[in-house]
């Protein structure tokens, strides 16, 4: 009998696809701005990190202590911009800026 996957397991599997992960991060960043809650975006980055090797692997790639990295992406964490940007880059993605409405 086939085991059912949880929502989180399905999400992490989908986030292995770079196009999907990129759209997901964009949507979560937009939501963070709308709600004035950076936690939405931090959770999204945690999910993408999990899909691309996990906290230990990504923290090693960006030369950040694993415990500090985990805390910075926690619900009450206060991650620095460069930590977020480097984590995104280590997952094979990049940040893109363009004029609003274009």
DSSP file (Angstrom, degrees, kcal/mol; ACC not computed):
  #  RESIDUE AA STRUCTURE BP1 BP2  ACC     N-H-->O    O-->H-N    N-H-->O    O-->H-N    TCO  KAPPA ALPHA  PHI   PSI    X-CA   Y-CA   Z-CA
    1    1 A X              0   0    0      0, 0.0     2,-0.3     0, 0.0     0, 0.0   0.000 360.0 360.0 360.0 135.7    0.0    0.0    0.0
    2    2 A X        -     0   0    0      1,-0.1     2,-0.3     0, 0.0     0, 0.0  -0.513 360.0-125.8 -75.7 132.7    1.3    3.4   -1.0
    3    3 A X        -     0   0    0     -2,-0.3     2,-0.3     1,-0.1    -1,-0.1  -0.595  23.0-123.9 -77.7 134.5    2.2    5.8    1.9
    4    4 A X        -     0   0    0     -2,-0.3     2,-0.3     1,-0.0    -1,-0.1  -0.589  22.8-132.4 -77.0 138.4    0.5    9.2    1.7
    5    5 A X        -     0   0    0     -2,-0.3     2,-0.1     1,-0.1    -1,-0.0  -0.677  17.9-120.4 -89.6 145.7    2.8   12.1    1.8
    6    6 A X     >  -     0   0    0     -2,-0.3     4,-2.4     1,-0.1     5,-0.2  -0.330  29.7-105.4 -74.1 165.6    2.2   15.1    4.1
    7    7 A X  H  > S+     0   0    0      1,-0.2     4,-2.8     2,-0.2     5,-0.2   0.924 122.8  51.9 -56.3 -45.0    1.7   18.5    2.6
    8    8 A X  H  > S+     0   0    0      1,-0.2     4,-2.8     2,-0.2     5,-0.2   0.906 108.7  49.6 -61.7 -43.2    5.2   19.5    3.8
    9    9 A X  H  > S+     0   0    0      1,-0.2     4,-2.0     2,-0.2    -1,-0.2   0.909 113.0  47.1 -62.4 -41.9    6.7   16.4    2.1
   10   10 A X  H  X S+     0   0    0     -4,-2.4     4,-2.3     2,-0.2    -2,-0.2   0.907 112.4  50.0 -65.7 -41.8    4.9   17.2   -1.1
   11   11 A X  H  X S+     0   0    0     -4,-2.8     4,-2.4     2,-0.2    -2,-0.2   0.945 110.2  49.1 -61.9 -48.8    6.0   20.9   -0.9
   12   12 A X  H  < S+     0   0    0     -4,-2.8     4,-0.4     1,-0.2    -1,-0.2   0.888 110.7  51.6 -59.7 -39.7    9.6   20.0   -0.3
   13   13 A X  H >< S+     0   0    0     -4,-2.0     3,-1.1    -5,-0.2     4,-0.3   0.928 111.7  46.1 -62.3 -45.2    9.5   17.6   -3.3
   14   14 A X  H >< S+     0   0    0     -4,-2.3     3,-1.7     1,-0.2     7,-0.3   0.845 103.6  64.1 -65.9 -33.5    8.1   20.4   -5.5
   15   15 A X  T 3< S+     0   0    0     -4,-2.4    -1,-0.2     1,-0.3    -2,-0.2   0.587  82.8  76.9 -71.0  -8.6   10.6   22.9   -4.3
   16   16 A X  T <  S+     0   0    0     -3,-1.1     2,-0.6    -4,-0.4    -1,-0.3   0.745  78.8  85.1 -68.5 -22.5   13.4   20.8   -5.8
   17   17 A X  S <> S-     0   0    0     -3,-1.7     4,-2.8    -4,-0.3     5,-0.2  -0.726  77.8-147.0 -81.2 121.1   12.3   22.3   -9.1
   18   18 A X  H  > S+     0   0    0     -2,-0.6     4,-2.5     1,-0.2     5,-0.2   0.859  96.0  51.7 -60.7 -39.2   14.0   25.7   -9.5
   19   19 A X  H  > S+     0   0    0      2,-0.2     4,-2.1     1,-0.2    -1,-0.2   0.927 113.3  44.9 -63.8 -43.9   11.1   27.3  -11.4
   20   20 A X  H  > S+     0   0    0     -6,-0.2     4,-2.5     2,-0.2    -2,-0.2   0.930 113.6  49.8 -64.9 -45.5    8.7   26.2   -8.7
   21   21 A X  H  X S+     0   0    0     -4,-2.8     4,-2.6    -7,-0.3    -2,-0.2   0.889 110.0  51.5 -61.5 -39.9   11.0   27.3   -5.9
   22   22 A X  H  X S+     0   0    0     -4,-2.5     4,-2.1    -5,-0.2    -1,-0.2   0.933 112.3  44.5 -63.0 -47.2   11.5   30.7   -7.6
   23   23 A X  H  X S+     0   0    0     -4,-2.1     4,-2.4     2,-0.2    -2,-0.2   0.881 113.1  52.8 -64.8 -38.4    7.7   31.3   -8.0
   24   24 A X  H  X S+     0   0    0     -4,-2.5     4,-2.4     2,-0.2    -2,-0.2   0.928 109.7  47.1 -63.1 -47.4    7.2   30.1   -4.4
   25   25 A X  H  X S+     0   0    0     -4,-2.6     4,-2.5     2,-0.2    -2,-0.2   0.902 111.9  51.0 -63.0 -40.8    9.8   32.5   -2.9
   26   26 A X  H  X S+     0   0    0     -4,-2.1     4,-2.5     2,-0.2    -2,-0.2   0.936 111.3  47.5 -61.2 -47.0    8.3   35.4   -4.9
   27   27 A X  H  X S+     0   0    0     -4,-2.4     4,-2.2     1,-0.2    -2,-0.2   0.894 113.8  47.7 -62.5 -40.4    4.8   34.7   -3.7
   28   28 A X  H  X S+     0   0    0     -4,-2.4     4,-2.2     2,-0.2    -1,-0.2   0.861 110.5  51.2 -71.3 -35.0    6.0   34.4   -0.1
   29   29 A X  H  X S+     0   0    0     -4,-2.5     4,-2.1     2,-0.2    -2,-0.2   0.924 110.3  49.7 -65.6 -43.4    8.0   37.6   -0.3
   30   30 A X  H  X S+     0   0    0     -4,-2.5     4,-2.4     1,-0.2    -2,-0.2   0.919 110.8  50.1 -58.5 -44.0    4.9   39.4   -1.7
   31   31 A X  H  X S+     0   0    0     -4,-2.2     4,-2.3     1,-0.2     6,-0.2   0.882 107.2  54.8 -62.5 -38.9    2.9   38.0    1.2
   32   32 A X  H  X>S+     0   0    0     -4,-2.2     5,-1.6     1,-0.2     4,-1.1   0.904 110.1  46.1 -61.7 -41.6    5.5   39.2    3.7
   33   33 A X  H  <5S+     0   0    0     -4,-2.1    -2,-0.2     2,-0.2    -1,-0.2   0.911 112.6  50.3 -66.8 -41.8    5.2   42.7    2.3
   34   34 A X  H  <5S+     0   0    0     -4,-2.4    -2,-0.2     1,-0.2    -1,-0.2   0.866 122.0  32.2 -64.7 -36.7    1.4   42.6    2.3
   35   35 A X  H  <5S-     0   0    0     -4,-2.3    -1,-0.2    -5,-0.2    -2,-0.2   0.479 101.6-126.7-100.0  -4.2    1.3   41.4    5.9
   36   36 A X  T  <5S+     0   0    0     -4,-1.1     2,-0.4    -5,-0.2    -3,-0.2   0.900  70.2 128.0  56.5  42.2    4.4   43.2    7.2
   37   37 A X    >>< -     0   0    0     -5,-1.6     3,-1.3    -6,-0.2     4,-0.5  -0.883  42.2-173.0-134.2  99.8    5.6   39.8    8.5
   38   38 A X  H 3> S+     0   0    0     -2,-0.4     4,-2.4     1,-0.3     3,-0.3   0.700  78.0  80.8 -64.9 -18.8    9.1   38.6    7.4
   39   39 A X  H 3> S+     0   0    0      1,-0.2     4,-2.4     2,-0.2    -1,-0.3   0.811  84.4  59.3 -58.6 -31.6    8.4   35.3    9.0
   40   40 A X  H <> S+     0   0    0     -3,-1.3     4,-1.8     2,-0.2    -1,-0.2   0.936 109.8  42.1 -61.8 -46.3    6.4   34.2    5.9
   41   41 A X  H  X S+     0   0    0     -4,-0.5     4,-2.4    -3,-0.3    -2,-0.2   0.881 112.5  53.6 -69.9 -38.5    9.5   34.7    3.8
   42   42 A X  H  X S+     0   0    0     -4,-2.4     4,-2.4     1,-0.2    -2,-0.2   0.907 108.8  49.4 -63.0 -41.2   11.9   33.1    6.3
   43   43 A X  H  X S+     0   0    0     -4,-2.4     4,-2.4     2,-0.2    -1,-0.2   0.906 109.5  52.8 -62.6 -41.1    9.7   30.0    6.4
   44   44 A X  H  X S+     0   0    0     -4,-1.8     4,-2.4     1,-0.2    -2,-0.2   0.920 109.2  48.4 -60.9 -44.0    9.7   29.9    2.6
   45   45 A X  H  X S+     0   0    0     -4,-2.4     4,-3.0     1,-0.2    -1,-0.2   0.912 109.4  53.2 -64.1 -41.4   13.5   30.0    2.6
   46   46 A X  H  X S+     0   0    0     -4,-2.4     4,-2.4     1,-0.2    -1,-0.2   0.920 109.9  48.4 -57.4 -43.7   13.6   27.2    5.2
   47   47 A X  H  X S+     0   0    0     -4,-2.4     4,-1.8     2,-0.2    -2,-0.2   0.905 112.7  47.1 -64.8 -41.4   11.4   25.1    3.0
   48   48 A X  H  X S+     0   0    0     -4,-2.4     4,-1.3     2,-0.2    -2,-0.2   0.910 111.1  52.1 -66.3 -41.8   13.6   25.8   -0.1
   49   49 A X  H ><>S+     0   0    0     -4,-3.0     5,-2.8     1,-0.2     3,-0.5   0.918 108.0  51.9 -59.0 -44.1   16.8   25.0    2.0
   50   50 A X  H ><5S+     0   0    0     -4,-2.4     3,-1.0     1,-0.2    -1,-0.2   0.891 109.3  50.2 -59.7 -39.4   15.3   21.7    3.1
   51   51 A X  H 3<5S+     0   0    0     -4,-1.8    -1,-0.2     1,-0.2    -2,-0.2   0.736 110.7  50.7 -71.2 -22.4   14.5   20.8   -0.5
   52   52 A X  T <<5S-     0   0    0     -4,-1.3    -1,-0.2    -3,-0.5    -2,-0.2  -0.049 139.4 -56.3-111.7  31.7   18.1   21.7   -1.6
   53   53 A X  T <>5S-     0   0    0     -3,-1.0     4,-0.5     4,-0.1    -3,-0.2   0.171  82.5 -98.0 123.4 -18.5   20.1   19.7    0.9
   54   54 A X  H  >< -     0   0    0     -5,-2.8     4,-2.4    -6,-0.2     5,-0.3  -0.179  48.5 -61.2  96.4 170.1   19.0   20.8    4.3
   55   55 A X  H  > S+     0   0    0      1,-0.2     4,-2.5     2,-0.2     5,-0.2   0.874 129.0  51.2 -61.3 -42.3   20.3   23.3    6.9
   56   56 A X  H  > S+     0   0    0      2,-0.2     4,-1.8     1,-0.2    -1,-0.2   0.946 113.7  43.1 -63.7 -48.7   23.6   21.5    7.5
   57   57 A X  H  X S+     0   0    0     -4,-0.5     4,-2.0     2,-0.2    -2,-0.2   0.931 118.1  43.7 -64.4 -46.7   24.5   21.4    3.8
   58   58 A X  H  X S+     0   0    0     -4,-2.4     4,-2.0     2,-0.2    -1,-0.2   0.903 111.6  52.8 -69.8 -40.3   23.4   24.9    3.0
   59   59 A X  H  <>S+     0   0    0     -4,-2.5     5,-2.7    -5,-0.3     4,-0.3   0.884 110.3  50.0 -61.9 -36.1   25.0   26.5    6.1
   60   60 A X  H ><5S+     0   0    0     -4,-1.8     3,-0.9    -5,-0.2    -1,-0.2   0.907 108.6  52.2 -66.0 -41.8   28.3   24.8    5.1
   61   61 A X  H 3<5S+     0   0    0     -4,-2.0    -2,-0.2     1,-0.2    -1,-0.2   0.851 115.7  39.9 -63.0 -34.8   28.0   26.1    1.6
   62   62 A X  T 3<5S-     0   0    0     -4,-2.0    -1,-0.2     2,-0.1    -2,-0.2   0.330 111.6-119.7-100.0   8.0   27.5   29.7    2.8
   63   63 A X  T < 5 +     0   0    0     -3,-0.9     2,-0.4    -4,-0.3    -3,-0.2   0.914  66.2 135.6  56.5  50.8   30.1   29.4    5.7
   64   64 A X      < -     0   0    0     -5,-2.7    -1,-0.2    -6,-0.1    -2,-0.1  -0.979  65.2 -99.1-126.0 139.9   27.6   30.1    8.5
   65   65 A X     >  -     0   0    0     -2,-0.4     4,-2.7     1,-0.1     5,-0.2  -0.349  31.7-132.0 -55.4 132.0   27.4   28.1   11.7
   66   66 A X  H  > S+     0   0    0      1,-0.2     4,-2.8     2,-0.2     5,-0.2   0.897 104.8  49.0 -58.2 -44.4   24.5   25.6   11.4
   67   67 A X  H  > S+     0   0    0      1,-0.2     4,-2.5     2,-0.2    -1,-0.2   0.913 113.0  47.0 -64.1 -42.0   22.9   26.5   14.7
   68   68 A X  H  > S+     0   0    0      2,-0.2     4,-2.6     1,-0.2    -1,-0.2   0.897 112.7  50.5 -64.6 -40.1   23.1   30.3   14.0
   69   69 A X  H  X S+     0   0    0     -4,-2.7     4,-1.4     2,-0.2    -2,-0.2   0.929 110.8  48.4 -63.5 -46.0   21.6   29.6   10.5
   70   70 A X  H  < S+     0   0    0     -4,-2.8     3,-0.3     1,-0.2     4,-0.2   0.929 113.7  47.0 -60.6 -46.0   18.8   27.6   12.0
   71   71 A X  H >< S+     0   0    0     -4,-2.5     3,-1.3     1,-0.2    -2,-0.2   0.890 108.2  55.5 -63.7 -39.8   18.0   30.3   14.6
   72   72 A X  H 3< S+     0   0    0     -4,-2.6     7,-0.9     1,-0.3    -1,-0.2   0.803 112.6  42.7 -66.0 -27.1   18.2   33.0   12.0
   73   73 A X  T 3< S+     0   0    0     -4,-1.4    -1,-0.3    -3,-0.3    -2,-0.2   0.325  92.7 111.5 -99.6   7.1   15.5   31.3    9.9
   74   74 A X  S X  S-     0   0    0     -3,-1.3     3,-1.7    -4,-0.2     5,-0.2  -0.245  88.9 -95.7 -73.8 170.2   13.4   30.3   12.9
   75   75 A X  T 3  S+     0   0    0      1,-0.3    -1,-0.1   -33,-0.1   -33,-0.1   0.844 128.4  33.0 -55.7 -36.6    9.9   31.9   13.4
   76   76 A X  T 3  S+     0   0    0     -5,-0.1    -1,-0.3   -37,-0.0    -3,-0.1   0.249  96.7 123.9-104.4  12.0   11.4   34.5   15.8
   77   77 A X    <   -     0   0    0     -3,-1.7    -5,-0.2    -7,-0.1     2,-0.2  -0.199  52.4-149.5 -71.1 163.9   14.7   34.7   14.0
   78   78 A X        -     0   0    0     -7,-0.0    -5,-0.1   -40,-0.0    -6,-0.1  -0.616  22.2-169.2-134.1  72.3   16.2   37.9   12.6
   79   79 A X        -     0   0    0     -7,-0.9     2,-0.1    -2,-0.2   -10,-0.0  -0.324  21.5-119.3 -68.2 142.7   18.3   36.8    9.6
   80   80 A X     >  -     0   0    0      1,-0.1     4,-2.1    -2,-0.0     3,-0.3  -0.482  24.7-114.7 -75.8 152.7   20.6   39.3    8.0
   81   81 A X  H  > S+     0   0    0      1,-0.2     4,-3.0     2,-0.2     5,-0.2   0.912 115.9  51.6 -54.8 -46.3   20.0   40.1    4.4
   82   82 A X  H  > S+     0   0    0      1,-0.2     4,-2.6     2,-0.2    -1,-0.2   0.835 106.7  53.9 -65.8 -31.7   23.2   38.6    3.2
   83   83 A X  H  > S+     0   0    0     -3,-0.3     4,-2.1     2,-0.2    -1,-0.2   0.938 112.7  43.8 -64.3 -45.9   22.4   35.3    5.0
   84   84 A X  H  X S+     0   0    0     -4,-2.1     4,-2.4     2,-0.2    -2,-0.2   0.942 115.8  47.3 -63.0 -48.0   19.1   35.1    3.2
   85   85 A X  H  X S+     0   0    0     -4,-3.0     4,-2.3     1,-0.2    -2,-0.2   0.905 113.4  47.7 -62.8 -42.5   20.6   36.1   -0.1
   86   86 A X  H  X S+     0   0    0     -4,-2.6     4,-2.6    -5,-0.2    -1,-0.2   0.869 110.5  52.1 -67.7 -36.2   23.4   33.6    0.2
   87   87 A X  H  X S+     0   0    0     -4,-2.1     4,-1.0    -5,-0.2    -2,-0.2   0.923 110.6  48.3 -64.1 -43.3   21.1   30.8    1.3
   88   88 A X  H ><>S+     0   0    0     -4,-2.4     5,-1.9     1,-0.2     3,-0.6   0.926 113.0  48.0 -61.4 -45.0   18.9   31.5   -1.8
   89   89 A X  H ><5S+     0   0    0     -4,-2.3     3,-2.1     1,-0.2    -2,-0.2   0.896 106.4  56.5 -63.6 -40.8   22.0   31.5   -4.0
   90   90 A X  H 3<5S+     0   0    0     -4,-2.6    -1,-0.2     1,-0.3    -2,-0.2   0.728 102.0  58.3 -64.3 -21.0   23.3   28.2   -2.5
   91   91 A X  T <<5S-     0   0    0     -4,-1.0    -1,-0.3    -3,-0.6    -2,-0.2   0.336 127.0-101.2 -89.1   6.4   20.0   26.7   -3.5
   92   92 A X  T < 5S+     0   0    0     -3,-2.1     2,-0.3     1,-0.3    -3,-0.2   0.701  88.1 110.2  84.8  20.5   20.7   27.5   -7.1
   93   93 A X      < -     0   0    0     -5,-1.9     2,-0.3    -6,-0.1    -1,-0.3  -0.804  49.4-153.1-122.1 164.4   18.4   30.6   -7.2
   94   94 A X        -     0   0    0     -2,-0.3     2,-0.3    -3,-0.1    -8,-0.0  -0.975  21.9-111.9-137.0 154.9   19.1   34.3   -7.5
   95   95 A X        -     0   0    0     -2,-0.3     2,-0.4   -10,-0.1   -73,-0.0  -0.608  32.6-162.8 -82.3 145.0   17.2   37.4   -6.4
   96   96 A X        -     0   0    0     -2,-0.3     2,-0.4     2,-0.0    -2,-0.0  -0.996   4.1-162.1-133.7 132.5   15.9   39.6   -9.2
   97   97 A X        +     0   0    0     -2,-0.4     2,-0.3     0, 0.0    -2,-0.0  -0.922  17.7 157.3-117.3 141.5   14.8   43.2   -9.1
   98   98 A X        -     0   0    0     -2,-0.4     3,-0.1     0, 0.0     4,-0.0  -0.976  48.3 -75.4-153.2 160.9   12.6   45.0  -11.6
   99   99 A X    >   -     0   0    0     -2,-0.3     3,-1.8     1,-0.1     2,-0.1  -0.261  60.3 -94.4 -59.8 146.0   10.3   48.0  -11.6
  100  100 A X  T 3  S+     0   0    0      1,-0.3    -1,-0.1     2,-0.1     0, 0.0  -0.363 110.1  18.2 -60.7 135.4    6.9   47.6  -10.0
  101  101 A X  T 3         0   0    0     -3,-0.1    -1,-0.3    -2,-0.1    -2,-0.1   0.465 360.0 360.0  83.4   2.1    4.3   46.6  -12.5
  102  102 A X    <         0   0    0     -3,-1.8    -2,-0.1    -4,-0.0    -3,-0.1   0.409 360.0 360.0-105.7 360.0    6.7   45.5  -15.2
